[in-house]
Amino acid sequence: MENWNAKGAHLPEENQPKGFFESGLNRIAASITTELATSLGYEVSMQDFLGAARLVSVKVPVAGHNYYWIGFFNRWKYIGHRDIESSKTD
């Protein structure tokens, strides 16, 4: 079974963190990026499927994306993201 919780498990072999130092820097960069993107607000919505699975959508207007995760049996998998459609009329 695929290990979804491993850091960098979804990356190609050549892009995976090489060691402790690089892995630590990646974590710091990810934390800073997350804080900056969500500091101006975000919106979370969840859908529960019979208590066995959850679909989560996180709308981050600053990034201009909706991010999607699915969780089941205490494991989470990132599904992907979509651009937020602009409601402006030109």
PyMOL Python script that loads the backbone (N, CA, C, O; Angstrom):
from pymol import cmd

cmd.read_pdbstr("""\
ATOM      1  N   MET A   1       0.845  -1.189   0.000  1.00  0.00           N
ATOM      2  CA  MET A   1       0.000   0.000   0.000  1.00  0.00           C
ATOM      3  C   MET A   1       0.886   1.247   0.000  1.00  0.00           C
ATOM      4  O   MET A   1       1.917   1.292   0.672  1.00  0.00           O
ATOM      5  N   GLU A   2       0.480   2.226  -0.741  1.00  0.00           N
ATOM      6  CA  GLU A   2       1.229   3.477  -0.870  1.00  0.00           C
ATOM      7  C   GLU A   2       1.217   4.249   0.456  1.00  0.00           C
ATOM      8  O   GLU A   2       0.177   4.350   1.107  1.00  0.00           O
ATOM      9  N   ASN A   3       2.372   4.791   0.854  1.00  0.00           N
ATOM     10  CA  ASN A   3       2.469   5.580   2.075  1.00  0.00           C
ATOM     11  C   ASN A   3       2.201   7.040   1.745  1.00  0.00           C
ATOM     12  O   ASN A   3       3.072   7.725   1.209  1.00  0.00           O
ATOM     13  N   TRP A   4       1.007   7.519   2.058  1.00  0.00           N
ATOM     14  CA  TRP A   4       0.598   8.880   1.730  1.00  0.00           C
ATOM     15  C   TRP A   4       1.165   9.902   2.694  1.00  0.00           C
ATOM     16  O   TRP A   4       1.163  11.095   2.391  1.00  0.00           O
ATOM     17  N   ASN A   5       1.647   9.471   3.842  1.00  0.00           N
ATOM     18  CA  ASN A   5       2.110  10.402   4.857  1.00  0.00           C
ATOM     19  C   ASN A   5       3.595  10.730   4.739  1.00  0.00           C
ATOM     20  O   ASN A   5       4.086  11.598   5.461  1.00  0.00           O
ATOM     21  N   ALA A   6       4.314  10.067   3.857  1.00  0.00           N
ATOM     22  CA  ALA A   6       5.743  10.306   3.725  1.00  0.00           C
ATOM     23  C   ALA A   6       5.988  11.645   3.031  1.00  0.00           C
ATOM     24  O   ALA A   6       5.384  11.931   1.997  1.00  0.00           O
ATOM     25  N   LYS A   7       6.861  12.456   3.594  1.00  0.00           N
ATOM     26  CA  LYS A   7       7.180  13.751   3.003  1.00  0.00           C
ATOM     27  C   LYS A   7       7.902  13.549   1.677  1.00  0.00           C
ATOM     28  O   LYS A   7       8.913  12.848   1.619  1.00  0.00           O
ATOM     29  N   GLY A   8       7.393  14.154   0.621  1.00  0.00           N
ATOM     30  CA  GLY A   8       8.019  14.058  -0.686  1.00  0.00           C
ATOM     31  C   GLY A   8       7.744  12.762  -1.416  1.00  0.00           C
ATOM     32  O   GLY A   8       8.355  12.504  -2.453  1.00  0.00           O
ATOM     33  N   ALA A   9       6.827  11.921  -0.896  1.00  0.00           N
ATOM     34  CA  ALA A   9       6.554  10.626  -1.519  1.00  0.00           C
ATOM     35  C   ALA A   9       5.970  10.777  -2.910  1.00  0.00           C
ATOM     36  O   ALA A   9       6.118   9.883  -3.744  1.00  0.00           O
ATOM     37  N   HIS A  10       5.308  11.897  -3.174  1.00  0.00           N
ATOM     38  CA  HIS A  10       4.670  12.109  -4.475  1.00  0.00           C
ATOM     39  C   HIS A  10       5.634  12.686  -5.515  1.00  0.00           C
ATOM     40  O   HIS A  10       5.271  12.819  -6.684  1.00  0.00           O
ATOM     41  N   LEU A  11       6.844  13.024  -5.105  1.00  0.00           N
ATOM     42  CA  LEU A  11       7.805  13.642  -6.015  1.00  0.00           C
ATOM     43  C   LEU A  11       8.611  12.588  -6.762  1.00  0.00           C
ATOM     44  O   LEU A  11       8.813  11.485  -6.254  1.00  0.00           O
ATOM     45  N   PRO A  12       9.080  12.926  -7.981  1.00  0.00           N
ATOM     46  CA  PRO A  12       9.991  12.017  -8.681  1.00  0.00           C
ATOM     47  C   PRO A  12      11.268  11.826  -7.863  1.00  0.00           C
ATOM     48  O   PRO A  12      11.611  12.671  -7.036  1.00  0.00           O
ATOM     49  N   GLU A  13      11.954  10.739  -8.089  1.00  0.00           N
ATOM     50  CA  GLU A  13      13.156  10.389  -7.316  1.00  0.00           C
ATOM     51  C   GLU A  13      14.191  11.514  -7.292  1.00  0.00           C
ATOM     52  O   GLU A  13      14.792  11.773  -6.249  1.00  0.00           O
ATOM     53  N   GLU A  14      14.408  12.183  -8.424  1.00  0.00           N
ATOM     54  CA  GLU A  14      15.437  13.232  -8.480  1.00  0.00           C
ATOM     55  C   GLU A  14      15.045  14.500  -7.727  1.00  0.00           C
ATOM     56  O   GLU A  14      15.912  15.326  -7.446  1.00  0.00           O
ATOM     57  N   ASN A  15      13.768  14.682  -7.393  1.00  0.00           N
ATOM     58  CA  ASN A  15      13.324  15.882  -6.685  1.00  0.00           C
ATOM     59  C   ASN A  15      13.057  15.659  -5.202  1.00  0.00           C
ATOM     60  O   ASN A  15      12.683  16.600  -4.503  1.00  0.00           O
ATOM     61  N   GLN A  16      13.237  14.453  -4.712  1.00  0.00           N
ATOM     62  CA  GLN A  16      12.996  14.190  -3.300  1.00  0.00           C
ATOM     63  C   GLN A  16      14.116  14.779  -2.456  1.00  0.00           C
ATOM     64  O   GLN A  16      15.263  14.848  -2.899  1.00  0.00           O
ATOM     65  N   PRO A  17      13.781  15.212  -1.218  1.00  0.00           N
ATOM     66  CA  PRO A  17      14.809  15.780  -0.336  1.00  0.00           C
ATOM     67  C   PRO A  17      15.975  14.813  -0.157  1.00  0.00           C
ATOM     68  O   PRO A  17      15.778  13.611   0.020  1.00  0.00           O
ATOM     69  N   LYS A  18      17.192  15.353  -0.204  1.00  0.00           N
ATOM     70  CA  LYS A  18      18.396  14.517  -0.155  1.00  0.00           C
ATOM     71  C   LYS A  18      18.855  14.191   1.265  1.00  0.00           C
ATOM     72  O   LYS A  18      19.505  13.168   1.484  1.00  0.00           O
ATOM     73  N   GLY A  19      18.529  15.037   2.216  1.00  0.00           N
ATOM     74  CA  GLY A  19      19.007  14.771   3.563  1.00  0.00           C
ATOM     75  C   GLY A  19      18.266  15.593   4.597  1.00  0.00           C
ATOM     76  O   GLY A  19      17.289  16.273   4.284  1.00  0.00           O
ATOM     77  N   PHE A  20      18.737  15.524   5.824  1.00  0.00           N
ATOM     78  CA  PHE A  20      18.102  16.200   6.946  1.00  0.00           C
ATOM     79  C   PHE A  20      18.036  17.711   6.740  1.00  0.00           C
ATOM     80  O   PHE A  20      16.992  18.323   6.964  1.00  0.00           O
ATOM     81  N   PHE A  21      19.143  18.311   6.314  1.00  0.00           N
ATOM     82  CA  PHE A  21      19.211  19.767   6.145  1.00  0.00           C
ATOM     83  C   PHE A  21      18.248  20.243   5.057  1.00  0.00           C
ATOM     84  O   PHE A  21      17.488  21.188   5.272  1.00  0.00           O
ATOM     85  N   GLU A  22      18.275  19.595   3.892  1.00  0.00           N
ATOM     86  CA  GLU A  22      17.392  19.982   2.790  1.00  0.00           C
ATOM     87  C   GLU A  22      15.928  19.756   3.155  1.00  0.00           C
ATOM     88  O   GLU A  22      15.070  20.575   2.825  1.00  0.00           O
ATOM     89  N   SER A  23      15.648  18.662   3.825  1.00  0.00           N
ATOM     90  CA  SER A  23      14.286  18.374   4.254  1.00  0.00           C
ATOM     91  C   SER A  23      13.789  19.435   5.234  1.00  0.00           C
ATOM     92  O   SER A  23      12.640  19.868   5.156  1.00  0.00           O
ATOM     93  N   GLY A  24      14.659  19.850   6.158  1.00  0.00           N
ATOM     94  CA  GLY A  24      14.297  20.895   7.125  1.00  0.00           C
ATOM     95  C   GLY A  24      14.039  22.232   6.450  1.00  0.00           C
ATOM     96  O   GLY A  24      13.085  22.927   6.798  1.00  0.00           O
ATOM     97  N   LEU A  25      14.880  22.600   5.488  1.00  0.00           N
ATOM     98  CA  LEU A  25      14.678  23.843   4.750  1.00  0.00           C
ATOM     99  C   LEU A  25      13.368  23.809   3.962  1.00  0.00           C
ATOM    100  O   LEU A  25      12.658  24.812   3.890  1.00  0.00           O
ATOM    101  N   ASN A  26      13.050  22.659   3.373  1.00  0.00           N
ATOM    102  CA  ASN A  26      11.791  22.517   2.643  1.00  0.00           C
ATOM    103  C   ASN A  26      10.594  22.726   3.563  1.00  0.00           C
ATOM    104  O   ASN A  26       9.624  23.383   3.186  1.00  0.00           O
ATOM    105  N   ARG A  27      10.663  22.167   4.772  1.00  0.00           N
ATOM    106  CA  ARG A  27       9.572  22.331   5.737  1.00  0.00           C
ATOM    107  C   ARG A  27       9.399  23.786   6.153  1.00  0.00           C
ATOM    108  O   ARG A  27       8.276  24.278   6.262  1.00  0.00           O
ATOM    109  N   ILE A  28      10.512  24.469   6.384  1.00  0.00           N
ATOM    110  CA  ILE A  28      10.458  25.888   6.767  1.00  0.00           C
ATOM    111  C   ILE A  28       9.860  26.717   5.628  1.00  0.00           C
ATOM    112  O   ILE A  28       9.002  27.567   5.863  1.00  0.00           O
ATOM    113  N   ALA A  29      10.312  26.468   4.393  1.00  0.00           N
ATOM    114  CA  ALA A  29       9.787  27.207   3.240  1.00  0.00           C
ATOM    115  C   ALA A  29       8.292  26.945   3.060  1.00  0.00           C
ATOM    116  O   ALA A  29       7.537  27.867   2.753  1.00  0.00           O
ATOM    117  N   ALA A  30       7.864  25.711   3.245  1.00  0.00           N
ATOM    118  CA  ALA A  30       6.445  25.377   3.111  1.00  0.00           C
ATOM    119  C   ALA A  30       5.619  26.065   4.190  1.00  0.00           C
ATOM    120  O   ALA A  30       4.518  26.540   3.914  1.00  0.00           O
ATOM    121  N   SER A  31       6.134  26.124   5.409  1.00  0.00           N
ATOM    122  CA  SER A  31       5.414  26.787   6.505  1.00  0.00           C
ATOM    123  C   SER A  31       5.271  28.287   6.248  1.00  0.00           C
ATOM    124  O   SER A  31       4.201  28.859   6.456  1.00  0.00           O
ATOM    125  N   ILE A  32       6.342  28.910   5.800  1.00  0.00           N
ATOM    126  CA  ILE A  32       6.294  30.353   5.524  1.00  0.00           C
ATOM    127  C   ILE A  32       5.334  30.647   4.381  1.00  0.00           C
ATOM    128  O   ILE A  32       4.545  31.589   4.454  1.00  0.00           O
ATOM    129  N   THR A  33       5.398  29.844   3.328  1.00  0.00           N
ATOM    130  CA  THR A  33       4.507  30.026   2.182  1.00  0.00           C
ATOM    131  C   THR A  33       3.049  29.868   2.596  1.00  0.00           C
ATOM    132  O   THR A  33       2.194  30.645   2.172  1.00  0.00           O
ATOM    133  N   THR A  34       2.764  28.873   3.417  1.00  0.00           N
ATOM    134  CA  THR A  34       1.403  28.637   3.884  1.00  0.00           C
ATOM    135  C   THR A  34       0.905  29.803   4.721  1.00  0.00           C
ATOM    136  O   THR A  34      -0.224  30.260   4.545  1.00  0.00           O
ATOM    137  N   GLU A  35       1.741  30.284   5.628  1.00  0.00           N
ATOM    138  CA  GLU A  35       1.345  31.410   6.476  1.00  0.00           C
ATOM    139  C   GLU A  35       1.074  32.667   5.656  1.00  0.00           C
ATOM    140  O   GLU A  35       0.102  33.377   5.913  1.00  0.00           O
ATOM    141  N   LEU A  36       1.918  32.943   4.683  1.00  0.00           N
ATOM    142  CA  LEU A  36       1.720  34.131   3.851  1.00  0.00           C
ATOM    143  C   LEU A  36       0.459  34.019   2.998  1.00  0.00           C
ATOM    144  O   LEU A  36      -0.284  34.991   2.854  1.00  0.00           O
ATOM    145  N   ALA A  37       0.219  32.844   2.437  1.00  0.00           N
ATOM    146  CA  ALA A  37      -0.939  32.668   1.559  1.00  0.00           C
ATOM    147  C   ALA A  37      -2.252  32.724   2.322  1.00  0.00           C
ATOM    148  O   ALA A  37      -3.256  33.199   1.791  1.00  0.00           O
ATOM    149  N   THR A  38      -2.257  32.247   3.558  1.00  0.00           N
ATOM    150  CA  THR A  38      -3.514  32.185   4.309  1.00  0.00           C
ATOM    151  C   THR A  38      -3.685  33.332   5.304  1.00  0.00           C
ATOM    152  O   THR A  38      -4.711  33.404   5.980  1.00  0.00           O
ATOM    153  N   SER A  39      -2.707  34.225   5.407  1.00  0.00           N
ATOM    154  CA  SER A  39      -2.800  35.303   6.396  1.00  0.00           C
ATOM    155  C   SER A  39      -3.937  36.268   6.091  1.00  0.00           C
ATOM    156  O   SER A  39      -4.472  36.893   7.007  1.00  0.00           O
ATOM    157  N   LEU A  40      -4.312  36.401   4.836  1.00  0.00           N
ATOM    158  CA  LEU A  40      -5.401  37.298   4.474  1.00  0.00           C
ATOM    159  C   LEU A  40      -6.749  36.577   4.405  1.00  0.00           C
ATOM    160  O   LEU A  40      -7.751  37.172   4.010  1.00  0.00           O
ATOM    161  N   GLY A  41      -6.776  35.336   4.776  1.00  0.00           N
ATOM    162  CA  GLY A  41      -8.030  34.610   4.865  1.00  0.00           C
ATOM    163  C   GLY A  41      -8.114  33.410   3.947  1.00  0.00           C
ATOM    164  O   GLY A  41      -7.485  33.350   2.891  1.00  0.00           O
ATOM    165  N   TYR A  42      -8.910  32.464   4.387  1.00  0.00           N
ATOM    166  CA  TYR A  42      -9.200  31.265   3.606  1.00  0.00           C
ATOM    167  C   TYR A  42     -10.536  30.719   4.079  1.00  0.00           C
ATOM    168  O   TYR A  42     -11.022  31.088   5.148  1.00  0.00           O
ATOM    169  N   GLU A  43     -11.123  29.845   3.287  1.00  0.00           N
ATOM    170  CA  GLU A  43     -12.428  29.278   3.601  1.00  0.00           C
ATOM    171  C   GLU A  43     -12.346  27.765   3.431  1.00  0.00           C
ATOM    172  O   GLU A  43     -11.913  27.272   2.390  1.00  0.00           O
ATOM    173  N   VAL A  44     -12.767  27.032   4.466  1.00  0.00           N
ATOM    174  CA  VAL A  44     -12.720  25.574   4.441  1.00  0.00           C
ATOM    175  C   VAL A  44     -14.141  25.029   4.390  1.00  0.00           C
ATOM    176  O   VAL A  44     -15.008  25.466   5.146  1.00  0.00           O
ATOM    177  N   SER A  45     -14.374  24.077   3.498  1.00  0.00           N
ATOM    178  CA  SER A  45     -15.660  23.383   3.484  1.00  0.00           C
ATOM    179  C   SER A  45     -15.390  21.878   3.457  1.00  0.00           C
ATOM    180  O   SER A  45     -14.464  21.410   2.796  1.00  0.00           O
ATOM    181  N   MET A  46     -16.224  21.129   4.195  1.00  0.00           N
ATOM    182  CA  MET A  46     -16.059  19.676   4.293  1.00  0.00           C
ATOM    183  C   MET A  46     -17.354  18.973   3.935  1.00  0.00           C
ATOM    184  O   MET A  46     -18.448  19.447   4.241  1.00  0.00           O
ATOM    185  N   GLN A  47     -17.205  17.834   3.281  1.00  0.00           N
ATOM    186  CA  GLN A  47     -18.328  16.960   3.016  1.00  0.00           C
ATOM    187  C   GLN A  47     -17.994  15.602   3.607  1.00  0.00           C
ATOM    188  O   GLN A  47     -16.941  15.034   3.320  1.00  0.00           O
ATOM    189  N   ASP A  48     -18.888  15.089   4.429  1.00  0.00           N
ATOM    190  CA  ASP A  48     -18.688  13.801   5.078  1.00  0.00           C
ATOM    191  C   ASP A  48     -19.454  12.725   4.315  1.00  0.00           C
ATOM    192  O   ASP A  48     -20.610  12.930   3.946  1.00  0.00           O
ATOM    193  N   PHE A  49     -18.823  11.590   4.080  1.00  0.00           N
ATOM    194  CA  PHE A  49     -19.445  10.477   3.380  1.00  0.00           C
ATOM    195  C   PHE A  49     -19.557   9.280   4.315  1.00  0.00           C
ATOM    196  O   PHE A  49     -18.651   8.451   4.402  1.00  0.00           O
ATOM    197  N   LEU A  50     -20.703   9.207   5.021  1.00  0.00           N
ATOM    198  CA  LEU A  50     -21.025   8.105   5.932  1.00  0.00           C
ATOM    199  C   LEU A  50     -19.986   7.890   7.024  1.00  0.00           C
ATOM    200  O   LEU A  50     -19.858   6.781   7.544  1.00  0.00           O
ATOM    201  N   GLY A  51     -19.258   8.913   7.370  1.00  0.00           N
ATOM    202  CA  GLY A  51     -18.268   8.815   8.440  1.00  0.00           C
ATOM    203  C   GLY A  51     -16.996   8.094   8.047  1.00  0.00           C
ATOM    204  O   GLY A  51     -16.066   8.013   8.849  1.00  0.00           O
ATOM    205  N   ALA A  52     -16.928   7.565   6.828  1.00  0.00           N
ATOM    206  CA  ALA A  52     -15.748   6.815   6.396  1.00  0.00           C
ATOM    207  C   ALA A  52     -14.772   7.677   5.615  1.00  0.00           C
ATOM    208  O   ALA A  52     -13.572   7.401   5.602  1.00  0.00           O
ATOM    209  N   ALA A  53     -15.274   8.716   4.965  1.00  0.00           N
ATOM    210  CA  ALA A  53     -14.411   9.559   4.134  1.00  0.00           C
ATOM    211  C   ALA A  53     -14.882  11.008   4.218  1.00  0.00           C
ATOM    212  O   ALA A  53     -16.046  11.286   4.505  1.00  0.00           O
ATOM    213  N   ARG A  54     -13.957  11.913   3.963  1.00  0.00           N
ATOM    214  CA  ARG A  54     -14.263  13.341   3.915  1.00  0.00           C
ATOM    215  C   ARG A  54     -13.580  13.965   2.712  1.00  0.00           C
ATOM    216  O   ARG A  54     -12.436  13.649   2.384  1.00  0.00           O
ATOM    217  N   LEU A  55     -14.312  14.857   2.065  1.00  0.00           N
ATOM    218  CA  LEU A  55     -13.753  15.658   0.985  1.00  0.00           C
ATOM    219  C   LEU A  55     -13.646  17.076   1.517  1.00  0.00           C
ATOM    220  O   LEU A  55     -14.632  17.644   1.986  1.00  0.00           O
ATOM    221  N   VAL A  56     -12.455  17.647   1.445  1.00  0.00           N
ATOM    222  CA  VAL A  56     -12.212  18.981   1.985  1.00  0.00           C
ATOM    223  C   VAL A  56     -11.773  19.900   0.857  1.00  0.00           C
ATOM    224  O   VAL A  56     -10.931  19.547   0.031  1.00  0.00           O
ATOM    225  N   SER A  57     -12.365  21.090   0.845  1.00  0.00           N
ATOM    226  CA  SER A  57     -11.998  22.129  -0.105  1.00  0.00           C
ATOM    227  C   SER A  57     -11.526  23.335   0.690  1.00  0.00           C
ATOM    228  O   SER A  57     -12.202  23.775   1.620  1.00  0.00           O
ATOM    229  N   VAL A  58     -10.369  23.868   0.326  1.00  0.00           N
ATOM    230  CA  VAL A  58      -9.832  25.061   0.974  1.00  0.00           C
ATOM    231  C   VAL A  58      -9.678  26.130  -0.099  1.00  0.00           C
ATOM    232  O   VAL A  58      -8.896  25.980  -1.038  1.00  0.00           O
ATOM    233  N   LYS A  59     -10.433  27.208   0.054  1.00  0.00           N
ATOM    234  CA  LYS A  59     -10.380  28.320  -0.894  1.00  0.00           C
ATOM    235  C   LYS A  59      -9.403  29.357  -0.355  1.00  0.00           C
ATOM    236  O   LYS A  59      -9.598  29.887   0.739  1.00  0.00           O
ATOM    237  N   VAL A  60      -8.351  29.650  -1.121  1.00  0.00           N
ATOM    238  CA  VAL A  60      -7.334  30.627  -0.735  1.00  0.00           C
ATOM    239  C   VAL A  60      -7.342  31.733  -1.795  1.00  0.00           C
ATOM    240  O   VAL A  60      -6.690  31.607  -2.831  1.00  0.00           O
ATOM    241  N   PRO A  61      -8.086  32.823  -1.533  1.00  0.00           N
ATOM    242  CA  PRO A  61      -8.206  33.885  -2.523  1.00  0.00           C
ATOM    243  C   PRO A  61      -6.870  34.525  -2.925  1.00  0.00           C
ATOM    244  O   PRO A  61      -6.691  34.895  -4.085  1.00  0.00           O
ATOM    245  N   VAL A  62      -5.939  34.656  -1.986  1.00  0.00           N
ATOM    246  CA  VAL A  62      -4.652  35.268  -2.295  1.00  0.00           C
ATOM    247  C   VAL A  62      -3.900  34.448  -3.348  1.00  0.00           C
ATOM    248  O   VAL A  62      -3.258  35.004  -4.239  1.00  0.00           O
ATOM    249  N   ALA A  63      -3.989  33.136  -3.234  1.00  0.00           N
ATOM    250  CA  ALA A  63      -3.328  32.260  -4.207  1.00  0.00           C
ATOM    251  C   ALA A  63      -4.169  32.109  -5.473  1.00  0.00           C
ATOM    252  O   ALA A  63      -3.649  31.720  -6.518  1.00  0.00           O
ATOM    253  N   GLY A  64      -5.465  32.415  -5.385  1.00  0.00           N
ATOM    254  CA  GLY A  64      -6.350  32.286  -6.540  1.00  0.00           C
ATOM    255  C   GLY A  64      -6.727  30.848  -6.854  1.00  0.00           C
ATOM    256  O   GLY A  64      -7.046  30.521  -7.996  1.00  0.00           O
ATOM    257  N   HIS A  65      -6.689  29.974  -5.823  1.00  0.00           N
ATOM    258  CA  HIS A  65      -6.969  28.550  -6.037  1.00  0.00           C
ATOM    259  C   HIS A  65      -7.915  27.991  -4.982  1.00  0.00           C
ATOM    260  O   HIS A  65      -8.022  28.510  -3.871  1.00  0.00           O
ATOM    261  N   ASN A  66      -8.596  26.918  -5.366  1.00  0.00           N
ATOM    262  CA  ASN A  66      -9.282  26.024  -4.441  1.00  0.00           C
ATOM    263  C   ASN A  66      -8.434  24.763  -4.382  1.00  0.00           C
ATOM    264  O   ASN A  66      -8.093  24.200  -5.423  1.00  0.00           O
ATOM    265  N   TYR A  67      -8.089  24.312  -3.182  1.00  0.00           N
ATOM    266  CA  TYR A  67      -7.294  23.105  -2.997  1.00  0.00           C
ATOM    267  C   TYR A  67      -8.197  22.011  -2.450  1.00  0.00           C
ATOM    268  O   TYR A  67      -9.077  22.282  -1.633  1.00  0.00           O
ATOM    269  N   TYR A  68      -7.982  20.760  -2.901  1.00  0.00           N
ATOM    270  CA  TYR A  68      -8.858  19.653  -2.533  1.00  0.00           C
ATOM    271  C   TYR A  68      -8.059  18.499  -1.936  1.00  0.00           C
ATOM    272  O   TYR A  68      -7.010  18.112  -2.451  1.00  0.00           O
ATOM    273  N   TRP A  69      -8.588  17.957  -0.828  1.00  0.00           N
ATOM    274  CA  TRP A  69      -8.035  16.773  -0.172  1.00  0.00           C
ATOM    275  C   TRP A  69      -9.158  15.787   0.073  1.00  0.00           C
ATOM    276  O   TRP A  69     -10.318  16.177   0.213  1.00  0.00           O
ATOM    277  N   ILE A  70      -8.814  14.505   0.125  1.00  0.00           N
ATOM    278  CA  ILE A  70      -9.762  13.480   0.534  1.00  0.00           C
ATOM    279  C   ILE A  70      -9.113  12.725   1.691  1.00  0.00           C
ATOM    280  O   ILE A  70      -7.925  12.408   1.660  1.00  0.00           O
ATOM    281  N   GLY A  71      -9.914  12.450   2.699  1.00  0.00           N
ATOM    282  CA  GLY A  71      -9.414  11.737   3.862  1.00  0.00           C
ATOM    283  C   GLY A  71     -10.283  10.530   4.147  1.00  0.00           C
ATOM    284  O   GLY A  71     -11.511  10.609   4.096  1.00  0.00           O
ATOM    285  N   PHE A  72      -9.646   9.422   4.443  1.00  0.00           N
ATOM    286  CA  PHE A  72     -10.374   8.243   4.883  1.00  0.00           C
ATOM    287  C   PHE A  72      -9.457   7.393   5.743  1.00  0.00           C
ATOM    288  O   PHE A  72      -8.261   7.263   5.482  1.00  0.00           O
ATOM    289  N   PHE A  73     -10.059   6.815   6.782  1.00  0.00           N
ATOM    290  CA  PHE A  73      -9.331   5.984   7.737  1.00  0.00           C
ATOM    291  C   PHE A  73      -8.084   6.687   8.285  1.00  0.00           C
ATOM    292  O   PHE A  73      -7.005   6.099   8.347  1.00  0.00           O
ATOM    293  N   ASN A  74      -8.251   7.959   8.682  1.00  0.00           N
ATOM    294  CA  ASN A  74      -7.195   8.778   9.296  1.00  0.00           C
ATOM    295  C   ASN A  74      -5.989   9.017   8.397  1.00  0.00           C
ATOM    296  O   ASN A  74      -4.884   9.235   8.893  1.00  0.00           O
ATOM    297  N   ARG A  75      -6.186   8.979   7.088  1.00  0.00           N
ATOM    298  CA  ARG A  75      -5.137   9.317   6.125  1.00  0.00           C
ATOM    299  C   ARG A  75      -5.685  10.350   5.162  1.00  0.00           C
ATOM    300  O   ARG A  75      -6.862  10.310   4.802  1.00  0.00           O
ATOM    301  N   TRP A  76      -4.830  11.279   4.742  1.00  0.00           N
ATOM    302  CA  TRP A  76      -5.240  12.346   3.834  1.00  0.00           C
ATOM    303  C   TRP A  76      -4.428  12.284   2.558  1.00  0.00           C
ATOM    304  O   TRP A  76      -3.226  12.019   2.585  1.00  0.00           O
ATOM    305  N   LYS A  77      -5.091  12.529   1.445  1.00  0.00           N
ATOM    306  CA  LYS A  77      -4.426  12.548   0.138  1.00  0.00           C
ATOM    307  C   LYS A  77      -4.821  13.829  -0.577  1.00  0.00           C
ATOM    308  O   LYS A  77      -6.003  14.150  -0.699  1.00  0.00           O
ATOM    309  N   TYR A  78      -3.820  14.551  -1.046  1.00  0.00           N
ATOM    310  CA  TYR A  78      -4.040  15.759  -1.822  1.00  0.00           C
ATOM    311  C   TYR A  78      -4.529  15.357  -3.201  1.00  0.00           C
ATOM    312  O   TYR A  78      -3.893  14.552  -3.881  1.00  0.00           O
ATOM    313  N   ILE A  79      -5.659  15.916  -3.616  1.00  0.00           N
ATOM    314  CA  ILE A  79      -6.227  15.585  -4.917  1.00  0.00           C
ATOM    315  C   ILE A  79      -5.723  16.548  -5.984  1.00  0.00           C
ATOM    316  O   ILE A  79      -5.296  16.126  -7.059  1.00  0.00           O
ATOM    317  N   GLY A  80      -5.776  17.842  -5.683  1.00  0.00           N
ATOM    318  CA  GLY A  80      -5.330  18.822  -6.660  1.00  0.00           C
ATOM    319  C   GLY A  80      -5.909  20.188  -6.363  1.00  0.00           C
ATOM    320  O   GLY A  80      -6.446  20.428  -5.282  1.00  0.00           O
ATOM    321  N   HIS A  81      -5.794  21.083  -7.333  1.00  0.00           N
ATOM    322  CA  HIS A  81      -6.329  22.432  -7.157  1.00  0.00           C
ATOM    323  C   HIS A  81      -6.948  22.919  -8.455  1.00  0.00           C
ATOM    324  O   HIS A  81      -6.645  22.419  -9.538  1.00  0.00           O
ATOM    325  N   ARG A  82      -7.817  23.900  -8.321  1.00  0.00           N
ATOM    326  CA  ARG A  82      -8.432  24.568  -9.470  1.00  0.00           C
ATOM    327  C   ARG A  82      -8.336  26.062  -9.259  1.00  0.00           C
ATOM    328  O   ARG A  82      -8.320  26.537  -8.124  1.00  0.00           O
ATOM    329  N   ASP A  83      -8.273  26.799 -10.348  1.00  0.00           N
ATOM    330  CA  ASP A  83      -8.281  28.248 -10.260  1.00  0.00           C
ATOM    331  C   ASP A  83      -9.651  28.725  -9.793  1.00  0.00           C
ATOM    332  O   ASP A  83     -10.679  28.160 -10.167  1.00  0.00           O
ATOM    333  N   ILE A  84      -9.654  29.763  -8.977  1.00  0.00           N
ATOM    334  CA  ILE A  84     -10.914  30.384  -8.569  1.00  0.00           C
ATOM    335  C   ILE A  84     -11.419  31.208  -9.739  1.00  0.00           C
ATOM    336  O   ILE A  84     -10.700  32.042 -10.290  1.00  0.00           O
ATOM    337  N   GLU A  85     -12.666  30.960 -10.108  1.00  0.00           N
ATOM    338  CA  GLU A  85     -13.235  31.703 -11.234  1.00  0.00           C
ATOM    339  C   GLU A  85     -13.556  33.128 -10.791  1.00  0.00           C
ATOM    340  O   GLU A  85     -14.157  33.347  -9.738  1.00  0.00           O
ATOM    341  N   SER A  86     -13.159  34.060 -11.586  1.00  0.00           N
ATOM    342  CA  SER A  86     -13.387  35.461 -11.298  1.00  0.00           C
ATOM    343  C   SER A  86     -14.848  35.805 -11.519  1.00  0.00           C
ATOM    344  O   SER A  86     -15.448  35.359 -12.498  1.00  0.00           O
ATOM    345  N   SER A  87     -15.435  36.599 -10.614  1.00  0.00           N
ATOM    346  CA  SER A  87     -16.823  36.988 -10.757  1.00  0.00           C
ATOM    347  C   SER A  87     -16.946  38.386 -11.375  1.00  0.00           C
ATOM    348  O   SER A  87     -18.036  38.955 -11.427  1.00  0.00           O
ATOM    349  N   LYS A  88     -15.816  38.933 -11.844  1.00  0.00           N
ATOM    350  CA  LYS A  88     -15.821  40.262 -12.454  1.00  0.00           C
ATOM    351  C   LYS A  88     -16.427  40.188 -13.849  1.00  0.00           C
ATOM    352  O   LYS A  88     -16.219  39.220 -14.581  1.00  0.00           O
ATOM    353  N   THR A  89     -17.173  41.215 -14.203  1.00  0.00           N
ATOM    354  CA  THR A  89     -17.689  41.330 -15.559  1.00  0.00           C
ATOM    355  C   THR A  89     -17.040  42.544 -16.211  1.00  0.00           C
ATOM    356  O   THR A  89     -17.085  43.652 -15.678  1.00  0.00           O
ATOM    357  N   ASP A  90     -16.451  42.322 -17.347  1.00  0.00           N
ATOM    358  CA  ASP A  90     -15.755  43.403 -18.046  1.00  0.00           C
ATOM    359  C   ASP A  90     -16.655  44.058 -19.062  1.00  0.00           C
ATOM    360  O   ASP A  90     -16.236  44.992 -19.746  1.00  0.00           O
TER     361      ASP A  90
END
""", "prot")
cmd.dss("prot")
cmd.show_as("cartoon", "prot")
cmd.util.cbc("prot")
cmd.orient("prot")
